[in-house]
Amino acid sequence: MNQTDTPVNSIYLCSPVNALVEGLYEQKVPFTRIKKHGDFGLGTFDNLDGEMVMLDGIIYQITSMGKVNLVEETALTPFVSVTFYRPMSHDRIENEMTYEAFLEWLKGLFPSPNIFYAVRIEGEFSYIKTRSVPKQENYRPLVEVAKEQPVFTFENISGTLAGFFTPEFMGSISVPGLHLHFLSSDLRHGGHLLECRPKNAVVGVQLISSLELGLPISLDYLTVDFKRDTTGDLDKAEK
């Protein structure tokens, strides 16, 4: 499959997020396969080894030490969300916003809470708070890992927030609500966004009406008992 075979307004997930919540960190999907489905997105790496951001087809890893690495396409992942990013609208932030005001303003750009959106925010931030996850053994629930996540804060930094909005009713498939990862312009800092205060930025939004979901054919996935509260655990782990 090549880019022309894939609908522009489609999101691809290589595995449902509930598998990650249960602690299945070794699905071993190569990024060579992922890049057939998108050039923009976020996720993680096998063994939950840091946060992933994909911008313009380039894969970045933000490690638990806060370091940014370029990643080869041969790397493996248990969970990603990607699309071919084609924004349908652009809006500008020209004055500093609190995080709460930013979320409310961003929500106003979405015509409906019942479809997916790809969101890319490029510009300057007076404050950014992120985290990354440390490498893990398989089977440890995500909510337990999150208790040990290193947190990073930055002031007066420029960069890109990239990610998706997922409808609440899709909570066992992907992270519900807004899920963004940050990468600084100098490619030195980043992570999963916990909080920010944008002050001068351009926001691109893409409406996504189609979902493609890959289901792993691994022994771990085929035999797991999905008993955890996915939405509750994600709410604790992601925030």
Long-range contacts (C-beta under 8 A, 24 or more apart in sequence): 1-36, 1-37, 2-36, 3-84, 6-36, 6-37, 6-38, 6-84, 7-210, 8-84, 8-86, 9-83, 9-86, 9-206, 9-207, 9-208, 9-209, 9-210, 10-37, 10-83, 10-84, 10-208, 10-210, 10-211, 10-212, 11-38, 11-81, 11-82, 11-83, 11-116, 11-118, 11-164, 11-174, 11-208, 11-210, 11-211, 11-212, 12-37, 12-38, 12-80, 12-81, 12-82, 12-83, 12-212, 12-213, 12-214, 13-79, 13-80, 13-81, 13-173, 13-174, 13-211, 13-212, 13-213, 13-214, 14-43, 14-77, 14-78, 14-79, 14-80, 14-214, 14-216, 15-78, 15-79, 15-214, 15-215, 15-216, 15-221, 16-172, 16-173, 16-174, 16-213, 16-215, 17-79, 17-172, 17-173, 17-174, 17-175, 17-230, 17-234, 18-172, 18-173, 18-226, 18-228, 18-230, 19-78, 19-79, 19-216, 19-221, 19-224, 20-44, 20-48, 20-78, 20-79, 20-142, 21-141, 21-142, 21-143, 21-228, 21-230, 21-233, 21-234, 21-237, 22-139, 22-141, 22-142, 22-224, 22-226, 22-228, 23-136, 23-138, 23-139, 23-140, 23-141, 23-142, 24-78, 24-138, 24-139, 24-216, 24-218, 24-220, 24-221, 24-224, 25-78, 25-136, 25-137, 25-138, 26-78, 26-138, 26-218, 26-220, 27-76, 27-77, 27-78, 27-79, 27-216, 27-218, 27-220, 27-221, 28-76, 28-78, 28-218, 29-76, 29-77, 29-78, 29-80, 29-214, 29-216, 30-73, 30-74, 30-75, 30-76, 30-77, 31-59, 31-71, 31-72, 31-73, 31-74, 31-75, 31-76, 31-77, 32-73, 32-74, 34-77, 34-80, 34-82, 35-73, 35-82, 37-82, 37-83, 37-212, 38-82, 38-83, 38-84, 38-85, 39-82, 39-84, 39-85, 40-82, 40-83, 40-84, 40-85, 40-118, 40-120, 40-162, 41-80, 41-81, 41-82, 41-83, 41-118, 41-162, 41-163, 41-164, 42-80, 42-81, 42-162, 42-163, 42-164, 42-179, 42-180, 42-181, 43-77, 43-79, 43-80, 43-81, 43-82, 44-77, 44-78, 44-79, 44-80, 44-133, 45-71, 45-75, 45-76, 45-77, 45-78, 46-75, 46-76, 46-77, 46-78, 47-135, 47-136, 47-137, 47-138, 48-78, 48-133, 48-134, 48-135, 48-136, 48-142, 48-145, 49-135, 50-132, 50-133, 50-135, 51-132, 51-133, 51-181, 51-190, 51-191, 51-192, 52-77, 52-80, 52-181, 53-160, 53-162, 53-181, 53-182, 53-183, 53-190, 54-80, 54-82, 54-162, 55-120, 55-160, 55-162, 55-183, 60-183, 60-187, 60-190, 62-130, 62-132, 62-181, 62-183, 62-189, 62-190, 62-191, 63-132, 64-132, 64-133, 64-134, 64-135, 64-149, 64-150, 65-132, 65-150, 66-132, 66-150, 66-152, 66-189, 66-190, 66-191, 67-188, 68-183, 68-184, 68-187, 68-188, 68-189, 68-190, 81-163, 81-164, 81-174, 81-179, 83-118, 83-164, 83-206, 83-208, 85-118, 85-120, 85-204, 85-206, 86-206, 87-118, 87-120, 87-204, 87-205, 87-206, 88-205, 88-206, 88-207, 89-204, 89-205, 90-202, 90-203, 90-204, 90-205, 91-202, 91-203, 91-205, 92-201, 92-202, 92-203, 93-123, 93-198, 93-199, 93-200, 93-201, 93-202, 93-203, 94-200, 95-199, 96-126, 96-197, 96-198, 96-199, 97-197, 97-198, 97-199, 98-197, 99-195, 99-196, 99-197, 102-196, 102-197, 102-198, 103-178, 106-178, 106-203, 109-203, 109-205, 110-165, 110-205, 111-207, 113-167, 113-168, 114-167, 114-169, 115-167, 115-207, 115-208, 115-209, 116-164, 116-165, 116-166, 116-167, 116-170, 116-207, 116-208, 116-209, 116-211, 117-164, 117-165, 117-205, 117-206, 117-207, 117-208, 118-163, 118-164, 118-205, 118-206, 118-208, 119-161, 119-162, 119-163, 119-164, 119-165, 119-178, 119-180, 119-203, 119-204, 119-205, 119-206, 120-160, 120-161, 120-162, 120-203, 120-204, 121-160, 121-161, 121-162, 121-180, 121-198, 121-201, 121-202, 121-203, 121-204, 122-159, 122-160, 122-161, 122-201, 122-202, 122-204, 123-158, 123-198, 123-199, 123-200, 123-201, 123-202, 124-156, 124-157, 124-158, 124-198, 124-199, 124-200, 124-201, 125-154, 125-156, 125-157, 125-158, 125-159, 125-196, 125-197, 125-198, 125-199, 125-201, 126-155, 126-156, 126-197, 126-198, 126-199, 127-153, 127-154, 127-155, 127-195, 127-196, 127-197, 128-153, 128-154, 128-157, 128-159, 128-182, 128-193, 128-195, 128-196, 128-197, 129-153, 129-154, 129-193, 129-194, 129-195, 129-196, 130-154, 130-181, 130-182, 130-189, 130-190, 130-191, 130-192, 130-193, 130-194, 131-191, 131-192, 131-194, 132-190, 132-191, 132-192, 133-192, 138-220, 141-228, 141-233, 142-233, 142-234, 142-237, 143-228, 143-233, 143-236, 143-237, 145-237, 146-236, 146-237, 146-238, 151-194, 152-189, 152-191, 154-184, 154-189, 157-184, 157-185, 157-189, 158-184, 158-185, 159-183, 159-184, 159-185, 159-189, 159-190, 160-185, 161-193, 161-196, 163-193, 164-208, 170-211, 171-230, 171-231, 171-234, 172-226, 172-230, 172-231, 173-211, 173-213, 175-234, 175-238, 176-231, 176-234, 179-238, 192-238, 194-239
